[in-house]
Structures are given as structure tokens and as C-alpha cells.
Amino acid sequence: MTIEAELAEEIRKWSGKLDKALSNTVPLDKHGEDLLENIHAYREDSKHFFERDQIKSFECLIWAWALLEVGRELGHLKVKHNRQNPSYRRQSRIRSWLN
């Protein structure tokens, strides 16, 4: 598999996981609303760049995930957890990396 094909596969995989997490995310305040708007904008940018520039597409996806994590960590966003959304764990990836 080429590096381009691997990158495209990763973008598709993480885009799907992000979409599932976003469908279960609610803002808890005005900062959360702003963050969620930016997350959706980065997700759309990722879609836009996918065919033309996969590095930019992946970069946008990373920014969207980062904003989601930061918003949740700071208490501005809540990701509702249920059995249909196992892709987003309760424990932050940031915390697990630091331990």
C-alpha cells in the first residue's frame, strides 16, 4: 500500500470517528458553542481538501480533534457516551498519554 493510500485510509477512519463523536457533543456554554462551530469548520475543510491535498485534509482533522479534546477538558463541551458511540472514550487521550 502506498503512503498516499495509507493516509487516505487514516483520514477516512478518523473522520468517521470524529463524526460519531460530534453527533453526541453538546456545548455547555458560549465558549463551547464557538469551539463546536470551529470544529465543524475544520471538519468541512478536511472534506474539502481530501481529494486535492491529503496532508492539509489530515491537518484539519487533527485540529478538529484537538479542539474537541481541549473543549471537553476545559468543560466547555460534553460528549455524551452511549453504547452506539464507543469510539470516544470517557478518559481523555491527553490524560492517558501523560500518565
N, C-alpha and C positions, 0 to 999 in steps of 0.2 A: 504494500500500500504506500502511495506517495505521501509526502508530508502535507501536501495540499488536501488530499483526501482525508487524512487523519484530522487535520484542523477542521475541515467541514463537518466531520462526524462529531467532534467535540462541541462545536458550535451548536449543532442540532440537539445533541444530548442536553447541554446545559441551558439552551433556550427553552426546551420543554420543561425542565425542572423549574426554571425561573417563572415561566408562565403559570405553572401549578401553584407556586408559592405566591405569586401576585394575585391569583384568583382568591386566595384566602388571607390577603393582607388588608388591614384597615388602618387608617390614620387615627392617632389618638389626640392630635392637636393640630394647630395651623402648620407647625414645622413638619409634621407627618404628612399633611396634605401636599406641601411643597416638595418634600422628598419623593412622595409617590408619583407626583407629576413628572419629576426629573427621571425617576426610574423608568417610567413608561416611555419617556422621550428617548432615553438611551436604548431601551429595548427596540423601539421603532428604528432608531439609527442602525442598530445591529442588523435588522432585517434589510434595511436599505443598502447597506454595504456588502451584504453576503455574497452576491454574485460578482461584484466588481473588485472588492478588496477584503479578503477574509481576515487579514490582520486587523484592520480597522473594525470589522464586524466583531471579532473576538474582544478587542479592546473595549468597545461599547458595552458588550455583555459583562465584562469584568467590572466596569464602572457601575452598571446597574446592580450587580450582586453586592458590590461594596456599599453602595448607598442603602440597599435593603438591610444589610448587616448592621451598618452604623445606626440607621434609624431605629432598628429593633433594640440594639444595645443601649441607645440613649433614651429609650422609652417613648419615641415618637411614633413608632409603628408596631402593630401587633400582627403576628402571623398566626392565624387560627390553626390549630392542629386537629386533624381528624384522621380516620383510617384511610380516607381517599387521598390524603396528602402526606405520604410518608417521606417524600423527597426532601422535606425541610425539617431537620431535627430541632428539638427544643433547645438543646445545648448549642451555643454559638460555636461555629468553627473557629472563630478567633480565640475564644477561651480554651478550646481543646488544643489549639496549636501552642498556646502559651504555657500550658501545664506540662 
